């Protein structure tokens, strides 16, 4: 209900806030603005595309004024169905505009032969950017990555179908990319996963960009080929995911075996073996904490080859094939 307590912008406040934008050739869009919400919108501009034959990029600006004199400027870029935003916060609208305009619009979009992605950032007065959201589209699917501004918190991953029949996807579709990727989990409107990001915020942001592009390239290739090709090409990585998922359960078995052997070693001391038994469970527990996903005690499914012609057809697993 906080919105009802806002003091609407006066005509003079609108003029003062918009003045540095008008000086830079920006025009206020009165129809899209909301003085009651202390929000000023500016008319859209068309920016050139990423290449000579690329579609143009539609750019819009929106300035929000908060209590205490702070402001937030948001640039929204729309290109071929993808949207990328850039946000800056501070007390001087003119300074915010300079920071926003210092980031070329083309740096927020990337594309390849069969994929495209849009990157959204928060930007500081120094020009340093932090990725907040990334969207990639490929083969009728959309991959969404949300990055929290908290160290040690994994990024949320969402995968949805935007066109065509809903495919049947293996749980290890993204997990084959490495330890930082968790297996897919089916939800009502698609699939979810997690991406582990290590280090301080600048490193987390850069890593998230790299991993999102890797995932886009991987999905574009994989979803355009037969499921059997994915299985054959990434068989070793698929078995690696299976073993990784089995670590929590293996830890319990190793602990139980170690306890049973300790009882024997009490009467028949073997120092080297005794020390090894003490440290193996500890190493497995530490390895479990290195997993992206929360520890789940399960018997993971083994990789299966599918005989389906494509991902959107019926997926048939062949038990007798590697």
Long-range contacts (C-beta under 8 A, 24 or more apart in sequence): 3-37, 6-36, 6-37, 6-38, 7-38, 8-35, 8-36, 8-38, 9-35, 9-38, 9-40, 9-65, 10-35, 13-65, 14-40, 17-63, 17-65, 17-71, 17-93, 18-42, 18-63, 20-93, 20-94, 20-97, 21-61, 21-63, 21-93, 21-97, 24-97, 24-101, 26-61, 37-64, 38-64, 38-65, 38-66, 39-63, 39-64, 39-65, 40-64, 40-65, 47-77, 47-105, 49-79, 50-106, 50-109, 50-111, 55-79, 55-80, 57-105, 57-106, 57-109, 59-105, 61-97, 61-100, 63-93, 63-96, 71-96, 72-96, 73-97, 73-100, 75-100, 77-105, 77-108, 77-109, 77-118, 79-109, 79-118, 80-116, 81-137, 82-109, 82-116, 82-117, 82-118, 82-135, 82-137, 83-118, 83-120, 83-135, 84-108, 84-109, 84-118, 84-119, 84-120, 85-120, 85-121, 85-133, 86-120, 86-121, 86-123, 86-129, 87-121, 87-122, 87-123, 87-132, 88-122, 88-123, 88-124, 88-125, 89-122, 90-125, 95-125, 99-123, 99-124, 99-125, 99-127, 102-127, 103-127, 103-129, 110-213, 112-216, 112-217, 112-220, 113-220, 114-138, 114-139, 114-220, 114-221, 114-224, 115-216, 115-217, 115-219, 115-220, 116-216, 117-212, 117-213, 117-216, 119-209, 119-212, 121-205, 122-149, 128-202, 129-205, 130-201, 130-202, 130-205, 131-205, 131-208, 131-209, 134-208, 134-209, 134-212, 136-212, 136-213, 136-215, 136-216, 136-219, 137-162, 138-216, 138-219, 138-220, 138-223, 139-219, 139-220, 139-223, 139-224, 140-164, 140-223, 141-167, 141-219, 141-223, 143-212, 143-215, 143-216, 143-219, 145-195, 145-208, 145-211, 145-212, 147-197, 147-204, 147-205, 147-208, 149-201, 151-199, 151-200, 151-201, 151-204, 153-197, 154-182, 154-194, 154-195, 154-196, 154-197, 154-292, 155-194, 155-195, 155-196, 155-197, 155-208, 156-192, 156-194, 157-181, 157-182, 157-192, 157-193, 157-194, 157-195, 158-190, 158-191, 158-192, 159-184, 159-190, 159-191, 159-192, 159-193, 160-189, 160-190, 160-191, 161-190, 164-312, 165-312, 166-312, 167-223, 167-311, 167-312, 168-311, 168-314, 168-315, 169-311, 170-227, 170-230, 170-238, 170-303, 171-301, 172-237, 172-238, 172-241, 172-242, 172-303, 173-219, 173-222, 173-230, 174-215, 174-218, 174-219, 175-241, 175-244, 176-218, 176-234, 176-237, 176-238, 176-240, 176-241, 177-211, 177-214, 177-215, 177-218, 179-244, 179-290, 179-291, 179-292, 180-211, 180-292, 181-211, 181-215, 181-292, 182-291, 182-292, 182-293, 183-241, 183-245, 183-293, 194-292, 194-293, 195-292, 196-292, 223-311, 226-306, 226-308, 226-309, 226-310, 227-305, 227-306, 227-308, 227-310, 227-311, 227-315, 228-305, 228-306, 228-307, 228-308, 231-303, 231-304, 231-305, 231-306, 232-305, 235-303, 235-322, 238-303, 239-302, 239-303, 241-300, 241-303, 242-300, 242-301, 242-302, 242-303, 244-291, 245-296, 245-298, 245-300, 246-298, 246-299, 246-300, 247-284, 247-287, 247-288, 247-291, 248-288, 248-291, 248-295, 248-296, 248-297, 248-298, 249-297, 249-298, 249-299, 250-284, 251-281, 251-284, 251-285, 251-288, 252-297, 254-280, 254-281, 254-284, 255-281
